[in-house]
Amino acid sequence: MNPLPESDQQCADAVLMIRPARFGANPETAASNRFQQGGAAQDAPLAAQREFEDLVQQLSNAGVGVHVADDSLEPVKPDACFPNNWVSFHDDGSVVIYPLMATSRRAERREEPIALLRAAGFRVTRRIDLTHWEKRGEYLEGTGSLVLDRCHRIAYACWSPRTTPGALEDFATRLGYRVVSFDAQGPGGQAIYHTNVMMAIGERFALLCPEAIPDEGQRAVVLRTLEESGHEPIVISIAQMNGFAGNLLALMSGNGAPLIAMSTAAWDCLAPQQHRALERHGTIVTAPIPTIERHGGGSVRCMIAEVFLPR
């Protein structure tokens, strides 16, 4: 395996999370997200809030600096607990704001969460606004669309209605990333809506569902690039991907200890040998979030926006 560069940090020790005010199933996003199941029950908002608080507590207990911003009651934003789709924070002080496919989600882009991080001592030096791509029917939904190898400046992205060429190229040019793009299929043969449900990258490992990449050439390029950048591949099946096993996030505690955050359901669908492989790369931090997974169609990684901003 090749050594990692000295600069850039792959895993954050601080994160932004948005406490949901009115969580629910979003009918506008359901067509492109086969992980999203049915209409939410009446008690879903309260259940989602309990699940959110549990995850925050587990991450905090593990030593992650969790910065929580409250969602606003109006307008209704059923997907507000997934901030990584509209914003990302980078170690050069950049804040990137992303174009979202669903018009109902665009109200999630608020200044208050960014102001909260500034007040906590983080420094913003540049704002990159990609939202103009929405007018052209082009989208790039943050670190849902993008799985970033920050150390090697590689952006992995699977094509979908929510991840389109113009917006992706714009991100790569402005942030200095090389793109590895590919087609990927999920439930029912439909394009996987976000790359981060099928793969995740830590400092020394990459969890991936190669079976979801039907083109052999594209699959080979992804696997070769991961290997050349020094990542141990941990392979999951389509069934495990459908159980959100791919939607995990490598983090670290304030004292530098490696952590891997994922839902209880995602952990439970992995085999013992996969457990052991992940545990070689960090302490596992889990929380049950069945309401958010079932009705929101996203899991733990989707709920976390890493904060790499300089302090």
Buried (B, 14 or more C-beta within 10 A) or exposed (E): EEEBEEEBEBBBBBBBBBBBBBBBBBEEBBEBBBBBBEEBEEEBBEBBBEBBEBBBEBBEEBBBBBBBBEBBEEEBBBBBBBBBBBBBBBBEBBBBBBBBBBEBBBBBBBEEBBEBBEEBEBEBEEEBEBBEBBEEEBBBBBBBBBBBBBBBBBBBBBBBBBBBEBBBBBBBEEBEBEBBBBBBBBEEEBBBBBBBBBBBBBBBBBBBBBBBBEEEEBBEBBBEBBBEBBBBBBBBBBEBBBBBBBBBBBBBBEEEEBBBBBBBBBBEBBEEEBEEBBEEBBBBBBBBBEBBBBBBBBBBBBBBBBBBBEE
